[in-house]
């Protein structure tokens, strides 16, 4: 979402964006002028998909009520021209319902836009959930646009999730999100990391890190199986949500390998990706976009619970030759290192396929959202796309 905010602010002058988020890490990122955020109470989803308050000693009903009231008060005072909603039409546990109802009365000109990742969950699960949560009616009745940040070549979101004709008429495939270029030049960072010109480098990242321990543990354990003359530097980022105990164990393991640099978190992962020859990661949407933007080969070990989003995406992209996938039930140090060596020795196969992926989501999203903003605020000509690009293609 921050990448979208950056692009909107770069394109549309005099724009103010207020982000409402429960992310505990927003304060760690550099925020541009024109953007601020309101922190909502964090929620935690366990492996069964059940939600609870992450930090507050409140039950779920109290926490949702608090989030609901904060969202409603912010919307009433901010009076947005556009509300961009991530994934859930009514929000988590219907926390957006009152805000939608209120703004329709006090600010009827406000446009509601739903942002959907390419994949939410297995089609049968998503369809059943949307039916039970009344999401289809919400999209048809309240939303002006549906922006899918993906392509039908990877996953036909509209067909798989059974969009109605009314939903199709307001839906657009935008492509994937191209991430901003790394803040540090790769050659400068390589020198800072003591990487010689010929050194091969692998980045291992577990996203937030809450369930990333098995991946990083398998990688560090597998390093000892590499041939003695195999020169390889490793950058390992555990993630800020990994438990203190697990992180300490991994730091101890890394200390046994002088060619490993390990850290808890970085707010400039793109610089690390640019330096790497290959990326080993879990399968979150943002991680995929970063890897694709840098045109790097990757080995993905996706989550399979509580949703199948990551494993479906990884499998589809592996079929297109964009990456290698290891199912978490098949993850061992030997399997991981074997795939790693193969990929390091054959990078061009993956990079040639990655170059075919559509990464033009940001200008399409901006073009779509700008139509809801007073035209005098839009500077210059927005990038325009052929009509067939701006309509959702259904199977």
HELIX and SHEET records of a PDB file:
HELIX    1   1 UNK A    2  UNK A   11  1                                  10    
HELIX    2   2 UNK A   26  UNK A   28  5                                   3    
HELIX    3   3 UNK A   60  UNK A   78  1                                  19    
HELIX    4   4 UNK A   92  UNK A   94  5                                   3    
HELIX    5   5 UNK A   97  UNK A  106  1                                  10    
HELIX    6   6 UNK A  123  UNK A  132  1                                  10    
HELIX    7   7 UNK A  135  UNK A  142  1                                   8    
HELIX    8   8 UNK A  157  UNK A  160  1                                   4    
HELIX    9   9 UNK A  165  UNK A  168  1                                   4    
HELIX   10  10 UNK A  186  UNK A  192  1                                   7    
HELIX   11  11 UNK A  213  UNK A  222  1                                  10    
HELIX   12  12 UNK A  223  UNK A  225  5                                   3    
HELIX   13  13 UNK A  244  UNK A  254  1                                  11    
HELIX   14  14 UNK A  269  UNK A  275  1                                   7    
HELIX   15  15 UNK A  285  UNK A  294  1                                  10    
HELIX   16  16 UNK A  309  UNK A  319  1                                  11    
HELIX   17  17 UNK A  328  UNK A  330  5                                   3    
HELIX   18  18 UNK A  333  UNK A  345  1                                  13    
HELIX   19  19 UNK A  347  UNK A  354  1                                   8    
HELIX   20  20 UNK A  361  UNK A  370  1                                  10    
HELIX   21  21 UNK A  375  UNK A  377  5                                   3    
HELIX   22  22 UNK A  387  UNK A  390  5                                   4    
SHEET    1   A 2 UNK A  17  UNK A  21  0                                        
SHEET    2   A 2 UNK A  35  UNK A  39  1                                        
SHEET    1   B 2 UNK A  43  UNK A  45  0                                        
SHEET    2   B 2 UNK A  51  UNK A  53 -1                                        
SHEET    1   C 4 UNK A  82  UNK A  86  0                                        
SHEET    2   C 4 UNK A 111  UNK A 117  1                                        
SHEET    3   C 4 UNK A 145  UNK A 149  1                                        
SHEET    4   C 4 UNK A 171  UNK A 173  1                                        
SHEET    1   D 6 UNK A 260  UNK A 263  0                                        
SHEET    2   D 6 UNK A 232  UNK A 237  1                                        
SHEET    3   D 6 UNK A 200  UNK A 205  1                                        
SHEET    4   D 6 UNK A 278  UNK A 281  1                                        
SHEET    5   D 6 UNK A 297  UNK A 300  1                                        
SHEET    6   D 6 UNK A 324  UNK A 325  1                                        
END                                                                             
